[in-house]
Every structure is written in structure tokens, then in C-alpha cells.
Amino acid sequence: DGGITQSPKYLFRKEGQNVTLSCEQNLNHDAMYWYRQDPGQGLRLIYYSQIVNDFQKGDIAEGYSVSREKKESFPLTVTSAQKNPTAFYLCASSKPMETQYFGPGTRLLVL
Amino acid sequence: DQQVKQNSPSLSVQEGRISILNCDYTNSMFDYFLWYKKYPAEGPTFLISISSIKDKNEDGRFTVFLNKSAKHLSLHIVPSQPGDSAVYFCAGSPSNTGNQFYFGTGTSLTVIP
């Protein structure tokens, strides 16, 4: 069954802590993306990767980091430098220049 | 700077009637557009797309219209059903940025039975 999975569904972060959100896809898509959604706002691009071992910053990359060591995986780390991390995080993937398909999302909350 | 705008945060429509959701964009380089439907606490689900070489694309009850001169697109849902109640996002992509999409802020559609 092809698709995009994100884990965990809910994640709690303590002050000063780094946390990593997982995103895996088995759609054989080259491109993967991370977005953040805040209440009443659209999706804002954090990072994207068009190919393994390469990624680019999106509009709101500060306080986040990513890696793309495998085609199937694009983990996002929310670092302690991200001062307002509470949001709904969405991962997506696509073939080049085609429609993006989204995972179910991870809600990050700060303790 | 919001490159894609959905100026109506919410819309209510009677079941069976037409729902029209609007979207405006500012970047004339945008040449591919997507509409997504999103339920709370879930990822967006792709609905329909349109490229700038067309001015209309239809898929079942969903039709997207593109007016390039006005930099405006709209999603028509006919007939509207209660299950259509969700937040709808439009997104546009400029041809010179690979596959980077810019999303609007969404319109919350409520279909009243």
C-alpha cells in the first residue's frame, strides 16, 4: 500500500530540546517537502529536497534542520532555536513538477 | 508576502447547491495550480489541478477555472454535499522554481444539510 507516513502523530517538546519528526514515503518520489500550518494560516514551506543528499530552505527554515540520506526518508528536526514550534507539521512528496501528496501530519506541542 | 490569497475565510452553502471557492495570485510566473481539501488534524488531500495552458479542468463534481489575465482561479463544487465540508486550499507554482508551491490561507466550507 503506497503512501506517506509521519510519526509520531503528537509530539511534546520541552524547553531547549531538539525533536525530530519522521517522514517516510514508498511512492518512489524524488521530491519531498516539509510544511508548517498554524491556525488560520496556509501551509508555509520549511525545507524541500528534490533529490537525495540535497535540500533547500523554504520560506521559514530558521530553527529547523533536515537530512535526506535516503530517497524514502526526509526527517525534520525542530531545534531549540525555533522559538515558536507549536504547530501542525505536514510532509509531502511528489514526482518532479507534479502534484504533491501529503502525509497525515504531526502536531508538535511545547511543554 | 502572500503570493496566493483566498480572501474568504469561510463559506456556507445549502446541500445540492453550487459552492464556489475563489483564489487569487500575484506572481505572473505561476503556471500550475492545485486544490486541496483538508479535514482537521489530517493532511491535505489532492482534489484537482490545472496548468496555465488550460482555462478549465473538470473531475466529477469538481471544476477548476483559471483566468490568467485576472490572476484568478475558482473551484466549483456541484452539487455540494455535507461530506464536502472541510477547509480548501489552493496552491500555485512558478515554472522557474522546480516544484515549490505557494499555498493560500484556506477557505472553510460548510455544506448545510
Interface residues (C-beta under 8 A of the other chain):
Chain A: I4 Q6 A31 Y35 G40 Q41 G42 L43 R44 L45 Y48 Q50 G58 F88 L90 A92 S94 P96 M97 E98 T99 Q100 Y101 F102 G103 P104 G105 R107
Chain B: Q2 V4 Q6 P9 Y32 L34 Y36 A41 E42 G43 P44 T45 F46 S49 F89 A91 G98 N99 Q100 F101 Y102 F103 G104 T105 G106
